[in-house]
Amino acid sequence: MTTATQHHNNDVREHILETGQRIMAGKGFSAVGLNEILKDAGVPKGSFYHYFGSKEAFGAAMLERYFDDYLAQLDSTLSQPGLKMSQRLMNYWQQWQESQSFYDCQGKCLAVKLGAEVADLSDSMRLTLQAGTSGIISRLAHALESGIAEGSLTLDDEPARVAESLYQLWVGASIMVKIVRNTGPFDSAMSMTQQIIHTAP
């Protein structure tokens, strides 16, 4: 395979994944058929099966791509220069509010949107979700540890447990935002986060 062909294949595969992520973040996994994705992407069905063996395999690849992007953005946020770790963490949750819109998240809320649905449908997609969310929680735990070490925050429990609880808090808030169609649950989550993470003045 030539380099040009490989780049073309990667571009087509990426385009299918990007299109599917955008559509499924709005409608869900089961409600979207392959034909809708392929029509929107302008790709024939034969090309889809060249890259993905099934819709389930596509779903797992889409979630893996989503988490790769998410974790790269999280790493960037948690390494912003000139800020204490407590402020970097608060910036992360501020970004969470901005990206997890109840109206139109443009594919950025994929884990929240599809989590419960695909975890029951497919073990491969569930394991991809588990790996991705574990990556988020472990980074938050490391950030909390760093914040304690530099003196910008204190905790009443182990960083790993706090990180897991905070992630679960924000996932729950994201679901409630979609139900009530306002950002009140995010305000509550932010207030609770500030109580859990005792930031230094």
BATI-210494 format. One record per residue (C-alpha): residue number from 1; residue in one letter; z, x, y. Coordinates in Angstrom, 3 decimals. Example, Ala and Ser with C-alpha at 12.3 -4.5 7.8 and 13.67 -1.06 7.14 Angstrom:
<nodes>
<node><n>1</n><res>a</res><up>7.800</up><east>12.300</east><north>-4.500</north></node>
<node><n>2</n><res>s</res><up>7.140</up><east>13.670</east><north>-1.060</north></node>
</nodes>
This chain:
<nodes>
<node><n>1</n><res>m</res><up>0.000</up><east>0.000</east><north>0.000</north></node>
<node><n>2</n><res>t</res><up>-1.005</up><east>1.430</east><north>3.375</north></node>
<node><n>3</n><res>t</res><up>1.463</up><east>1.704</east><north>6.239</north></node>
<node><n>4</n><res>a</res><up>-0.527</up><east>-0.841</east><north>8.254</north></node>
<node><n>5</n><res>t</res><up>-0.457</up><east>-3.324</east><north>5.361</north></node>
<node><n>6</n><res>q</res><up>3.270</up><east>-2.811</east><north>4.904</north></node>
<node><n>7</n><res>h</res><up>3.902</up><east>-3.432</east><north>8.606</north></node>
<node><n>8</n><res>h</res><up>1.776</up><east>-6.585</east><north>8.437</north></node>
<node><n>9</n><res>n</res><up>3.692</up><east>-7.841</east><north>5.399</north></node>
<node><n>10</n><res>n</res><up>7.022</up><east>-7.146</east><north>7.092</north></node>
<node><n>11</n><res>d</res><up>5.841</up><east>-8.947</east><north>10.236</north></node>
<node><n>12</n><res>v</res><up>4.710</up><east>-12.028</east><north>8.286</north></node>
<node><n>13</n><res>r</res><up>7.924</up><east>-12.135</east><north>6.252</north></node>
<node><n>14</n><res>e</res><up>10.001</up><east>-11.780</east><north>9.428</north></node>
<node><n>15</n><res>h</res><up>7.997</up><east>-14.521</east><north>11.143</north></node>
<node><n>16</n><res>i</res><up>8.608</up><east>-16.946</east><north>8.257</north></node>
<node><n>17</n><res>l</res><up>12.326</up><east>-16.150</east><north>8.269</north></node>
<node><n>18</n><res>e</res><up>12.611</up><east>-16.523</east><north>12.033</north></node>
<node><n>19</n><res>t</res><up>10.796</up><east>-19.856</east><north>11.964</north></node>
<node><n>20</n><res>g</res><up>12.905</up><east>-21.179</east><north>9.104</north></node>
<node><n>21</n><res>q</res><up>16.123</up><east>-20.087</east><north>10.771</north></node>
<node><n>22</n><res>r</res><up>15.255</up><east>-21.882</east><north>13.995</north></node>
<node><n>23</n><res>i</res><up>14.282</up><east>-25.134</east><north>12.255</north></node>
<node><n>24</n><res>m</res><up>17.103</up><east>-25.166</east><north>9.699</north></node>
<node><n>25</n><res>a</res><up>19.743</up><east>-24.427</east><north>12.318</north></node>
<node><n>26</n><res>g</res><up>18.771</up><east>-27.758</east><north>13.843</north></node>
<node><n>27</n><res>k</res><up>18.159</up><east>-29.912</east><north>10.771</north></node>
<node><n>28</n><res>g</res><up>19.978</up><east>-28.290</east><north>7.860</north></node>
<node><n>29</n><res>f</res><up>18.678</up><east>-26.677</east><north>4.684</north></node>
<node><n>30</n><res>s</res><up>17.977</up><east>-29.672</east><north>2.452</north></node>
<node><n>31</n><res>a</res><up>16.327</up><east>-31.750</east><north>5.180</north></node>
<node><n>32</n><res>v</res><up>13.645</up><east>-29.140</east><north>5.848</north></node>
<node><n>33</n><res>g</res><up>10.757</up><east>-28.725</east><north>3.449</north></node>
<node><n>34</n><res>l</res><up>8.713</up><east>-25.576</east><north>3.023</north></node>
<node><n>35</n><res>n</res><up>5.626</up><east>-27.323</east><north>4.388</north></node>
<node><n>36</n><res>e</res><up>7.353</up><east>-27.910</east><north>7.722</north></node>
<node><n>37</n><res>i</res><up>8.312</up><east>-24.250</east><north>8.027</north></node>
<node><n>38</n><res>l</res><up>4.905</up><east>-22.970</east><north>6.975</north></node>
<node><n>39</n><res>k</res><up>3.034</up><east>-25.345</east><north>9.264</north></node>
<node><n>40</n><res>d</res><up>5.173</up><east>-24.292</east><north>12.216</north></node>
<node><n>41</n><res>a</res><up>4.762</up><east>-20.625</east><north>11.289</north></node>
<node><n>42</n><res>g</res><up>1.025</up><east>-20.981</east><north>10.668</north></node>
<node><n>43</n><res>v</res><up>1.322</up><east>-19.415</east><north>7.218</north></node>
<node><n>44</n><res>p</res><up>-0.269</up><east>-20.726</east><north>3.975</north></node>
<node><n>45</n><res>k</res><up>1.986</up><east>-21.675</east><north>1.063</north></node>
<node><n>46</n><res>g</res><up>0.555</up><east>-18.902</east><north>-1.094</north></node>
<node><n>47</n><res>s</res><up>1.790</up><east>-16.349</east><north>1.417</north></node>
<node><n>48</n><res>f</res><up>5.290</up><east>-17.815</east><north>1.259</north></node>
<node><n>49</n><res>y</res><up>5.516</up><east>-17.237</east><north>-2.492</north></node>
<node><n>50</n><res>h</res><up>4.261</up><east>-13.698</east><north>-2.004</north></node>
<node><n>51</n><res>y</res><up>7.498</up><east>-12.958</east><north>-0.136</north></node>
<node><n>52</n><res>f</res><up>9.977</up><east>-15.420</east><north>-1.649</north></node>
<node><n>53</n><res>g</res><up>10.237</up><east>-16.673</east><north>-5.213</north></node>
<node><n>54</n><res>s</res><up>11.762</up><east>-20.006</east><north>-4.232</north></node>
<node><n>55</n><res>k</res><up>13.275</up><east>-21.958</east><north>-1.368</north></node>
<node><n>56</n><res>e</res><up>16.699</up><east>-20.776</east><north>-2.548</north></node>
<node><n>57</n><res>a</res><up>15.574</up><east>-17.127</east><north>-2.416</north></node>
<node><n>58</n><res>f</res><up>14.213</up><east>-17.791</east><north>1.062</north></node>
<node><n>59</n><res>g</res><up>17.560</up><east>-19.295</east><north>2.083</north></node>
<node><n>60</n><res>a</res><up>19.480</up><east>-16.251</east><north>0.858</north></node>
<node><n>61</n><res>a</res><up>17.083</up><east>-13.895</east><north>2.674</north></node>
<node><n>62</n><res>m</res><up>17.358</up><east>-15.975</east><north>5.844</north></node>
<node><n>63</n><res>l</res><up>21.157</up><east>-15.840</east><north>5.762</north></node>
<node><n>64</n><res>e</res><up>21.106</up><east>-12.101</east><north>5.061</north></node>
<node><n>65</n><res>r</res><up>18.820</up><east>-11.564</east><north>8.073</north></node>
<node><n>66</n><res>y</res><up>21.088</up><east>-13.767</east><north>10.196</north></node>
<node><n>67</n><res>f</res><up>24.206</up><east>-11.782</east><north>9.294</north></node>
<node><n>68</n><res>d</res><up>22.464</up><east>-8.426</east><north>9.806</north></node>
<node><n>69</n><res>d</res><up>21.646</up><east>-9.480</east><north>13.372</north></node>
<node><n>70</n><res>y</res><up>25.076</up><east>-11.043</east><north>13.910</north></node>
<node><n>71</n><res>l</res><up>26.987</up><east>-7.975</east><north>12.715</north></node>
<node><n>72</n><res>a</res><up>24.842</up><east>-5.651</east><north>14.829</north></node>
<node><n>73</n><res>q</res><up>25.645</up><east>-7.765</east><north>17.893</north></node>
<node><n>74</n><res>l</res><up>29.340</up><east>-7.845</east><north>16.971</north></node>
<node><n>75</n><res>d</res><up>29.386</up><east>-4.048</east><north>16.587</north></node>
<node><n>76</n><res>s</res><up>27.828</up><east>-3.755</east><north>20.041</north></node>
<node><n>77</n><res>t</res><up>30.368</up><east>-6.123</east><north>21.597</north></node>
<node><n>78</n><res>l</res><up>33.324</up><east>-4.350</east><north>19.989</north></node>
<node><n>79</n><res>s</res><up>32.146</up><east>-0.935</east><north>21.189</north></node>
<node><n>80</n><res>q</res><up>31.414</up><east>-1.800</east><north>24.829</north></node>
<node><n>81</n><res>p</res><up>32.348</up><east>1.236</east><north>26.933</north></node>
<node><n>82</n><res>g</res><up>34.963</up><east>1.119</east><north>29.646</north></node>
<node><n>83</n><res>l</res><up>36.913</up><east>-1.805</east><north>28.186</north></node>
<node><n>84</n><res>k</res><up>40.140</up><east>-2.125</east><north>26.246</north></node>
<node><n>85</n><res>m</res><up>39.792</up><east>-3.596</east><north>22.773</north></node>
<node><n>86</n><res>s</res><up>41.618</up><east>-6.767</east><north>23.799</north></node>
<node><n>87</n><res>q</res><up>38.930</up><east>-7.438</east><north>26.418</north></node>
<node><n>88</n><res>r</res><up>36.129</up><east>-6.662</east><north>23.947</north></node>
<node><n>89</n><res>l</res><up>37.622</up><east>-9.197</east><north>21.542</north></node>
<node><n>90</n><res>m</res><up>37.906</up><east>-11.850</east><north>24.243</north></node>
<node><n>91</n><res>n</res><up>34.278</up><east>-11.148</east><north>25.179</north></node>
<node><n>92</n><res>y</res><up>33.318</up><east>-11.792</east><north>21.549</north></node>
<node><n>93</n><res>w</res><up>34.928</up><east>-15.215</east><north>21.555</north></node>
<node><n>94</n><res>q</res><up>33.364</up><east>-16.001</east><north>24.899</north></node>
<node><n>95</n><res>q</res><up>29.973</up><east>-15.131</east><north>23.410</north></node>
<node><n>96</n><res>w</res><up>30.823</up><east>-17.323</east><north>20.416</north></node>
<node><n>97</n><res>q</res><up>31.262</up><east>-20.319</east><north>22.723</north></node>
<node><n>98</n><res>e</res><up>27.965</up><east>-19.617</east><north>24.440</north></node>
<node><n>99</n><res>s</res><up>25.946</up><east>-19.202</east><north>21.214</north></node>
<node><n>100</n><res>q</res><up>27.453</up><east>-22.002</east><north>19.108</north></node>
<node><n>101</n><res>s</res><up>26.070</up><east>-24.799</east><north>21.236</north></node>
<node><n>102</n><res>f</res><up>26.480</up><east>-28.349</east><north>19.976</north></node>
<node><n>103</n><res>y</res><up>23.102</up><east>-29.217</east><north>21.451</north></node>
<node><n>104</n><res>d</res><up>20.631</up><east>-26.454</east><north>20.615</north></node>
<node><n>105</n><res>c</res><up>21.781</up><east>-23.101</east><north>19.253</north></node>
<node><n>106</n><res>q</res><up>18.255</up><east>-21.731</east><north>18.591</north></node>
<node><n>107</n><res>g</res><up>19.245</up><east>-20.449</east><north>15.171</north></node>
<node><n>108</n><res>k</res><up>22.335</up><east>-18.585</east><north>16.389</north></node>
<node><n>109</n><res>c</res><up>24.774</up><east>-20.985</east><north>14.689</north></node>
<node><n>110</n><res>l</res><up>23.265</up><east>-20.748</east><north>11.220</north></node>
<node><n>111</n><res>a</res><up>26.441</up><east>-19.936</east><north>9.282</north></node>
<node><n>112</n><res>v</res><up>28.345</up><east>-22.819</east><north>10.853</north></node>
<node><n>113</n><res>k</res><up>25.417</up><east>-25.210</east><north>10.436</north></node>
<node><n>114</n><res>l</res><up>24.599</up><east>-24.393</east><north>6.810</north></node>
<node><n>115</n><res>g</res><up>27.890</up><east>-23.055</east><north>5.434</north></node>
<node><n>116</n><res>a</res><up>29.328</up><east>-26.077</east><north>3.655</north></node>
<node><n>117</n><res>e</res><up>25.922</up><east>-27.453</east><north>2.680</north></node>
<node><n>118</n><res>v</res><up>24.386</up><east>-24.428</east><north>0.975</north></node>
<node><n>119</n><res>a</res><up>27.627</up><east>-23.164</east><north>-0.555</north></node>
<node><n>120</n><res>d</res><up>27.525</up><east>-26.266</east><north>-2.765</north></node>
<node><n>121</n><res>l</res><up>23.785</up><east>-25.994</east><north>-3.445</north></node>
<node><n>122</n><res>s</res><up>23.304</up><east>-22.368</east><north>-4.360</north></node>
<node><n>123</n><res>d</res><up>25.543</up><east>-19.597</east><north>-5.617</north></node>
<node><n>124</n><res>s</res><up>23.223</up><east>-16.901</east><north>-4.256</north></node>
<node><n>125</n><res>m</res><up>23.398</up><east>-18.401</east><north>-0.782</north></node>
<node><n>126</n><res>r</res><up>27.169</up><east>-18.858</east><north>-1.106</north></node>
<node><n>127</n><res>l</res><up>27.568</up><east>-15.183</east><north>-2.015</north></node>
<node><n>128</n><res>t</res><up>25.418</up><east>-14.173</east><north>0.952</north></node>
<node><n>129</n><res>l</res><up>27.629</up><east>-16.289</east><north>3.211</north></node>
<node><n>130</n><res>q</res><up>30.727</up><east>-14.756</east><north>1.656</north></node>
<node><n>131</n><res>a</res><up>29.462</up><east>-11.207</east><north>2.198</north></node>
<node><n>132</n><res>g</res><up>28.459</up><east>-11.952</east><north>5.792</north></node>
<node><n>133</n><res>t</res><up>31.687</up><east>-13.646</east><north>6.793</north></node>
<node><n>134</n><res>s</res><up>33.706</up><east>-10.897</east><north>5.076</north></node>
<node><n>135</n><res>g</res><up>31.835</up><east>-8.396</east><north>7.235</north></node>
<node><n>136</n><res>i</res><up>32.789</up><east>-10.291</east><north>10.368</north></node>
<node><n>137</n><res>i</res><up>36.450</up><east>-10.590</east><north>9.382</north></node>
<node><n>138</n><res>s</res><up>36.741</up><east>-6.904</east><north>8.438</north></node>
<node><n>139</n><res>r</res><up>35.312</up><east>-5.864</east><north>11.818</north></node>
<node><n>140</n><res>l</res><up>37.734</up><east>-8.150</east><north>13.632</north></node>
<node><n>141</n><res>a</res><up>40.635</up><east>-6.725</east><north>11.616</north></node>
<node><n>142</n><res>h</res><up>39.602</up><east>-3.170</east><north>12.505</north></node>
<node><n>143</n><res>a</res><up>39.298</up><east>-4.160</east><north>16.169</north></node>
<node><n>144</n><res>l</res><up>42.776</up><east>-5.698</east><north>16.117</north></node>
<node><n>145</n><res>e</res><up>44.172</up><east>-2.520</east><north>14.564</north></node>
<node><n>146</n><res>s</res><up>42.499</up><east>-0.472</east><north>17.290</north></node>
<node><n>147</n><res>g</res><up>43.905</up><east>-2.775</east><north>19.957</north></node>
<node><n>148</n><res>i</res><up>47.410</up><east>-2.329</east><north>18.591</north></node>
<node><n>149</n><res>a</res><up>46.975</up><east>1.455</east><north>18.464</north></node>
<node><n>150</n><res>e</res><up>45.814</up><east>1.649</east><north>22.104</north></node>
<node><n>151</n><res>g</res><up>48.532</up><east>-0.773</east><north>23.243</north></node>
<node><n>152</n><res>s</res><up>46.250</up><east>-3.500</east><north>24.607</north></node>
<node><n>153</n><res>l</res><up>47.527</up><east>-6.188</east><north>22.211</north></node>
<node><n>154</n><res>t</res><up>50.285</up><east>-6.986</east><north>19.732</north></node>
<node><n>155</n><res>l</res><up>50.352</up><east>-9.266</east><north>16.676</north></node>
<node><n>156</n><res>d</res><up>53.021</up><east>-11.132</east><north>14.749</north></node>
<node><n>157</n><res>d</res><up>51.246</up><east>-10.599</east><north>11.403</north></node>
<node><n>158</n><res>e</res><up>48.993</up><east>-8.129</east><north>9.610</north></node>
<node><n>159</n><res>p</res><up>45.631</up><east>-7.569</east><north>11.357</north></node>
<node><n>160</n><res>a</res><up>43.647</up><east>-8.575</east><north>8.270</north></node>
<node><n>161</n><res>r</res><up>45.425</up><east>-11.928</east><north>8.009</north></node>
<node><n>162</n><res>v</res><up>45.153</up><east>-12.564</east><north>11.738</north></node>
<node><n>163</n><res>a</res><up>41.432</up><east>-11.744</east><north>11.691</north></node>
<node><n>164</n><res>e</res><up>40.854</up><east>-14.197</east><north>8.840</north></node>
<node><n>165</n><res>s</res><up>42.867</up><east>-16.933</east><north>10.566</north></node>
<node><n>166</n><res>l</res><up>41.061</up><east>-16.431</east><north>13.871</north></node>
<node><n>167</n><res>y</res><up>37.642</up><east>-16.579</east><north>12.239</north></node>
<node><n>168</n><res>q</res><up>38.613</up><east>-19.778</east><north>10.419</north></node>
<node><n>169</n><res>l</res><up>39.958</up><east>-21.203</east><north>13.697</north></node>
<node><n>170</n><res>w</res><up>36.654</up><east>-20.603</east><north>15.476</north></node>
<node><n>171</n><res>v</res><up>34.509</up><east>-21.902</east><north>12.631</north></node>
<node><n>172</n><res>g</res><up>36.587</up><east>-25.076</east><north>12.634</north></node>
<node><n>173</n><res>a</res><up>36.281</up><east>-25.356</east><north>16.405</north></node>
<node><n>174</n><res>s</res><up>32.500</up><east>-24.993</east><north>16.122</north></node>
<node><n>175</n><res>i</res><up>32.330</up><east>-27.885</east><north>13.685</north></node>
<node><n>176</n><res>m</res><up>34.546</up><east>-30.052</east><north>15.885</north></node>
<node><n>177</n><res>v</res><up>32.376</up><east>-29.268</east><north>18.931</north></node>
<node><n>178</n><res>k</res><up>29.405</up><east>-30.708</east><north>17.045</north></node>
<node><n>179</n><res>i</res><up>31.411</up><east>-33.822</east><north>16.163</north></node>
<node><n>180</n><res>v</res><up>32.872</up><east>-34.601</east><north>19.578</north></node>
<node><n>181</n><res>r</res><up>29.847</up><east>-33.322</east><north>21.554</north></node>
<node><n>182</n><res>n</res><up>31.913</up><east>-31.460</east><north>24.112</north></node>
<node><n>183</n><res>t</res><up>33.460</up><east>-28.002</east><north>24.385</north></node>
<node><n>184</n><res>g</res><up>37.085</up><east>-29.124</east><north>24.252</north></node>
<node><n>185</n><res>p</res><up>37.673</up><east>-27.618</east><north>20.776</north></node>
<node><n>186</n><res>f</res><up>36.502</up><east>-24.235</east><north>22.102</north></node>
<node><n>187</n><res>d</res><up>38.986</up><east>-24.461</east><north>24.955</north></node>
<node><n>188</n><res>s</res><up>41.742</up><east>-25.140</east><north>22.436</north></node>
<node><n>189</n><res>a</res><up>40.573</up><east>-22.287</east><north>20.190</north></node>
<node><n>190</n><res>m</res><up>40.533</up><east>-19.875</east><north>23.129</north></node>
<node><n>191</n><res>s</res><up>44.037</up><east>-20.919</east><north>24.180</north></node>
<node><n>192</n><res>m</res><up>45.327</up><east>-20.473</east><north>20.613</north></node>
<node><n>193</n><res>t</res><up>43.574</up><east>-17.098</east><north>20.332</north></node>
<node><n>194</n><res>q</res><up>45.285</up><east>-15.880</east><north>23.472</north></node>
<node><n>195</n><res>q</res><up>48.637</up><east>-16.962</east><north>22.023</north></node>
<node><n>196</n><res>i</res><up>47.965</up><east>-15.160</east><north>18.739</north></node>
<node><n>197</n><res>i</res><up>46.716</up><east>-11.977</east><north>20.374</north></node>
<node><n>198</n><res>h</res><up>49.442</up><east>-10.950</east><north>22.767</north></node>
<node><n>199</n><res>t</res><up>47.450</up><east>-8.958</east><north>25.286</north></node>
<node><n>200</n><res>a</res><up>49.162</up><east>-6.403</east><north>27.462</north></node>
<node><n>201</n><res>p</res><up>49.150</up><east>-7.147</east><north>31.206</north></node>
</nodes>
